[in-house]
Amino acid sequence: MPMLRLGVLLAVLIIIADQATKFLAQTWLAAYQPVPLAALLNLTLSYNRGAAFSFLSDQGGWQRWLFITVAIGVCLFLLRWLAQLQRRERWLAVALGLILGGALGNVIDRLRYGHVVDFIDVHYGRWHWPAFNVADSAITLGLIGLLLQLWFERRRS
């Protein structure tokens, strides 16, 4: 149970950070108008009706409910996994908490607005990585952590 608490606490912190930064982005930024922050980084408010890399964003709206349903299913799976972890699996709990918080942060957007709010724009010259947010970053870091954990586990056995 302590790892469930750790994972859920981290997820709640990610959700708060994600929703707060999205609120600030929507308050301070005009949609699709880049604000340079550093040489390779802009803040650019954008909206994504699709999944990662705008997958299915050009569909009629049905994808919103598909993504919400899949994300909630994944979150329930992650909660169950967290509940089964032992104390020695702290880093795995951190990775799962990051994924859980990121997934729920984007679900909140889909339920609230019908799309996900993105605002971090990494670029080089005219090339731009698809815009993302704190939730996406948490999911990515959580997946990297999960893969590293599985890799180290495999090396130990």
Secondary structure, 3 states (H helix, E strand, C coil): CHHHHHHHHHHHHHHHHHHHHHHHHHHHCCECCCEEEECCEEEEEEEECCCHHHCCCCCCCHHHHHHHHHHHHHHHHHHHHHHHCCHHHHHHHHHHHHHHHHHHHHHHHHHHHCCEEEEEEEEECCEECCCECHHHHHHHHHHHHHHHHHHHHHHHC
